[in-house]
Amino acid sequence: MQILDVFTPFVRALKASRSLEAAIQQTAHLSPFAQRAQSWGVDFREVGQWILSDYYQSHIQQVSLPFLEMAPAVVKKVESILGVQELPGEIHLIPSLTAFDGFARYDSGHHTVLLGVDFPDASTDYLKVLTSHELSHVYRDHQPEVWGHLGKPLREITREEYLESVTAHEHLVSEGLATLFSQFLFPEIDASIHHYYEENEWQWCQAHHSIIEHALHQCLSNPHDQDVWRFYGEDQVAPGSPSRTQYYYASHRIQNWLPSPVQLKSVIEAHAWHADRFYCFGPVHPQSA
């Protein structure tokens, strides 16, 4: 996968101007991401103060710059394990603006993966996990069976059609497999990081496993309201529950459902299956598609 380093010229422009707005304007490819961050309500005054702080300078020296050097090797490792010479699309290594950590954006058979290499509190391990997670999405989305039911070549499926076609089951399958993939690819990294949790959040999930299972089951049991995306929010399972509990649920369900002992090979093979083949989430309701 092609790698585009947007971060290095941003830092260079920032040092010269000492202004976030000026650095954004002077950095190619960055303006669309900045506009999107602002549309999400990101306060650029606060971001500007953060990137000019001593903490930020320390953070990029310890995390961002080392990751820039290791990113090509991480991508090659993922591609080698998946058995492909090169995944389609581009990876943009960008300043997070406190809004972007990782995101795989599909459009007409092409993926643009965004990685915010200076994301607050991220470590190099976090960024390695994030990279493999997002590339898992890219790999799955280019498997013929996954979107074959749409009846057209992948390159003809627009972003709007793609988003409209993502069912609750497909969301759980995709995020569960991506989480498992990074865990098997980097087993030396703590499981909490593969779920993007602080230690206290990870402990909450483990202590309330049955509550998470019940909440997701209730959501999926209603064919008219399978809004698994609401679990991106905090306190959705119960007071104190962290965000993204659907990732925790989906990876656990898939791991227990795949033939034992589960290995990286079986996780990769499952990437090629349509969501309807994953019976671990209960019956598929056509109305939810």
C-alpha positions in Angstrom: 0.0 0.0 0.0 1.3 3.4 -0.9 2.4 5.6 2.1 2.0 9.4 2.0 3.8 11.2 4.7 1.8 14.4 5.4 3.1 14.7 9.0 6.7 15.6 8.2 5.9 18.7 6.1 3.3 19.7 8.6 5.8 19.7 11.4 8.3 21.6 9.2 5.6 24.2 8.4 4.6 24.4 12.1 8.2 25.2 13.2 8.5 27.9 10.6 5.1 29.6 11.3 4.3 28.7 14.9 0.7 28.7 13.8 -1.7 25.8 13.4 -3.8 27.5 10.7 -0.7 28.5 8.7 0.8 25.1 8.9 -2.4 23.5 7.7 -2.6 25.9 4.7 1.0 25.2 3.8 0.8 21.4 4.0 -0.5 19.6 0.9 -3.3 17.1 1.4 -4.1 18.3 4.9 -6.9 20.9 4.4 -9.8 18.4 3.8 -9.0 16.6 7.0 -8.8 19.9 8.9 -12.2 20.9 7.5 -13.7 17.6 8.6 -12.2 17.9 12.1 -13.8 21.4 12.4 -17.1 20.0 11.2 -16.9 17.5 14.1 -16.6 20.4 16.6 -12.8 20.2 17.2 -11.7 23.5 18.8 -8.6 24.6 16.8 -7.6 27.1 19.5 -7.1 24.2 21.9 -5.4 22.1 19.3 -3.1 25.0 18.5 -2.1 25.3 22.2 -1.5 21.6 22.4 0.8 21.3 19.4 2.9 24.2 20.6 3.3 22.7 24.1 6.4 21.0 25.5 4.3 17.8 25.9 3.5 17.7 22.2 7.2 18.1 21.2 8.1 15.2 23.6 5.2 13.1 22.3 6.2 13.4 18.6 9.9 12.7 19.5 9.0 9.5 21.4 6.1 8.2 19.3 5.3 10.0 16.0 8.8 10.2 14.5 9.8 6.6 15.5 6.5 5.4 14.0 7.1 7.2 10.7 10.3 5.1 10.4 8.7 1.8 11.2 5.4 2.3 9.3 6.7 0.9 6.0 7.9 -2.3 7.7 4.5 -2.6 9.6 2.6 -2.3 6.3 4.9 -4.8 4.6 4.5 -7.3 7.4 0.7 -7.0 7.1 0.8 -7.5 3.4 3.1 -10.5 3.7 1.0 -12.2 6.3 -2.1 -11.6 4.1 -0.3 -13.0 1.1 -0.7 -10.0 -1.1 2.1 -8.1 -2.9 0.4 -4.7 -2.2 -3.0 -3.7 -0.8 -4.9 -1.2 -2.9 -5.0 2.4 -1.9 -3.0 4.8 0.1 -2.1 5.4 3.8 -1.9 9.0 4.8 0.3 9.6 7.9 -1.3 12.8 9.2 -1.4 15.1 12.2 -4.4 13.9 14.2 -5.7 17.3 15.1 -6.9 15.4 18.2 -9.7 14.0 16.0 -8.1 11.3 13.8 -6.5 8.2 15.1 -7.3 5.5 12.5 -9.9 5.4 9.7 -10.2 3.4 6.5 -12.3 5.4 3.9 -13.7 3.4 1.0 -14.8 4.9 -2.3 -15.3 3.1 -5.7 -12.9 0.3 -5.0 -10.2 2.5 -3.5 -9.2 2.9 0.1 -7.6 5.9 1.9 -6.4 4.9 5.3 -5.8 7.8 7.7 -3.4 7.4 10.6 -3.0 10.3 13.1 0.5 9.6 14.1 0.5 12.2 16.9 -2.8 11.1 18.4 -2.8 12.1 22.1 -1.6 9.4 24.5 -0.9 7.0 21.6 2.2 4.8 21.7 4.1 3.2 18.9 2.4 -0.1 19.9 -1.0 1.6 19.6 -0.1 2.9 16.1 1.1 -0.6 15.0 -2.1 -2.1 16.2 -4.1 0.6 14.6 -2.3 0.2 11.2 -3.0 -3.6 11.1 -6.6 -3.1 12.2 -7.3 -0.6 9.4 -5.5 -2.7 6.8 -7.6 -5.7 7.8 -10.7 -3.6 6.7 -9.0 -2.9 3.4 -8.2 -6.5 2.8 -11.8 -7.7 3.7 -13.5 -5.1 1.5 -11.6 -6.4 -1.5 -12.8 -10.0 -1.1 -15.3 -10.9 -3.9 -17.8 -12.6 -1.6 -18.1 -9.7 0.9 -19.9 -7.3 -1.5 -20.8 -9.8 -4.2 -24.5 -9.5 -3.3 -24.5 -6.0 -4.7 -24.1 -7.5 -8.2 -21.5 -5.0 -9.5 -17.7 -4.7 -9.7 -16.2 -3.2 -6.5 -14.9 -0.2 -8.5 -18.5 0.7 -9.4 -19.7 0.7 -5.7 -19.7 4.3 -4.5 -19.0 5.4 -1.0 -22.7 6.1 -0.5 -23.7 2.6 -1.7 -21.0 1.1 0.4 -22.2 2.8 3.6 -25.9 2.0 2.9 -25.0 -1.7 2.4 -23.1 -2.1 5.8 -25.5 -4.1 8.0 -25.2 -4.5 11.7 -23.8 -8.0 11.1 -21.2 -6.7 8.6 -20.1 -4.0 11.0 -19.6 -6.6 13.8 -17.8 -9.1 11.5 -15.5 -6.4 10.1 -14.6 -4.9 13.4 -14.3 -8.2 15.2 -12.0 -9.7 12.6 -9.9 -6.5 12.5 -9.5 -6.7 16.3 -8.6 -10.4 16.2 -6.2 -9.9 13.3 -4.1 -7.3 15.1 -4.1 -9.5 18.3 -2.7 -12.5 16.4 -0.3 -10.4 14.3 1.2 -8.7 17.4 0.5 -11.1 20.3 3.3 -9.4 22.4 1.2 -6.2 22.6 -1.3 -6.1 25.5 -4.9 -7.1 24.7 -6.2 -3.8 26.1 -4.3 -1.9 23.4 -5.8 -4.1 20.6 -9.2 -2.8 21.9 -8.0 0.8 22.2 -8.7 0.8 26.0 -7.0 2.2 29.0 -6.4 -0.4 31.6 -9.4 0.6 33.7 -11.7 0.4 30.6 -10.3 -3.1 29.8 -10.9 -4.3 33.3 -14.5 -2.9 33.2 -15.2 -5.0 30.0 -13.8 -8.1 31.6 -15.7 -7.6 34.8 -19.0 -6.9 32.9 -18.7 -9.4 30.1 -22.2 -10.9 30.5 -23.7 -7.4 30.6 -22.0 -6.5 27.3 -23.2 -9.8 25.7 -26.8 -9.1 26.9 -26.9 -5.5 25.6 -25.6 -6.5 22.1 -27.9 -9.5 22.0 -30.9 -7.3 22.8 -29.8 -4.9 20.1 -29.4 -7.6 17.4 -32.7 -9.3 18.4 -34.8 -6.4 17.2 -35.0 -6.6 13.4 -36.2 -3.0 13.2 -33.5 -1.4 15.3 -30.1 -3.1 15.1 -28.1 0.1 15.9 -24.8 -1.5 16.9 -23.1 1.8 16.1 -24.5 3.4 19.2 -22.0 1.4 21.2 -19.3 3.7 19.9 -20.6 5.9 22.7 -19.8 5.6 26.4 -22.4 4.4 29.0 -24.4 2.5 26.3 -24.1 -0.9 27.9 -24.4 0.4 31.5 -23.2 3.4 33.5 -19.4 3.5 33.3 -19.1 1.3 30.2 -16.4 2.5 27.8 -16.9 3.2 24.1 -16.6 0.6 21.3 -17.9 -2.3 23.4 -19.2 -3.8 20.1 -15.6 -4.4 19.2 -15.0 -6.3 22.4 -18.2 -8.3 21.9 -17.6 -9.1 18.2 -14.0 -10.3 18.6 -14.9 -12.5 21.5 -17.9 -14.0 19.6 -15.9 -14.7 16.5 -12.9 -16.2 18.4 -15.2 -18.6 20.3 -17.0 -19.5 17.1 -14.1 -20.2 14.8 -12.7 -23.8 14.9 -10.4 -24.3 17.8 -7.5 -23.8 18.2 -8.0 -20.4 16.5 -4.9 -19.3 14.6 -4.0 -16.3 12.4 -4.6 -18.4 9.3 -8.2 -19.1 10.2 -8.8 -15.4 11.0 -7.4 -14.4 7.6 -9.5 -17.0 5.8 -12.7 -15.6 7.6 -12.0 -12.2 6.0 -13.2 -13.6 2.7 -16.7 -14.7 4.0 -19.9 -12.8 3.6 -21.4 -11.6 6.9 -24.3 -14.0 6.6 -21.9 -16.9 7.2 -21.1 -15.7 10.7 -23.7 -17.5 12.8 -22.1 -16.3 16.0 -24.2 -13.2 16.1 -27.6 -14.9 15.7 -30.0 -14.9 12.8 -29.6 -12.3 10.0 -32.7 -10.0 9.7 -33.1 -8.8 6.1 -35.0 -5.8 7.3 -31.8 -4.5 8.9 -29.8 -4.4 5.6 
